[in-house]
């Protein structure tokens, strides 16, 4: 699956849950999605909080949550995530670290 197909699958899931409905208790606004993305990213870090290792299965679930919120945020804000990633990689090759 590519980024576009993953984004379509994510939108299908969110629609199936009714979260795009105008009266949804979970409004899918850019602000709410950005907050959810940050919260999920913190949950990734939580797996390494005390002993520096993470259960691969649990970590995979958290990383998937991060990816899903990232795909959704990019999509509803009109960001072509694939193009943005490629541009950022090109930019980073020219940076001094």
Buried (B, 14 or more C-beta within 10 A) or exposed (E): EEBEEBBBEBBEEBEEEEBBEEEEEEEBEEEBBBEBBEEBBEBBEEBEEEEEEBEEEEBEBBBEBBBBBBBBBBBBEEEEBEEEEEEEEEEEEEEEE
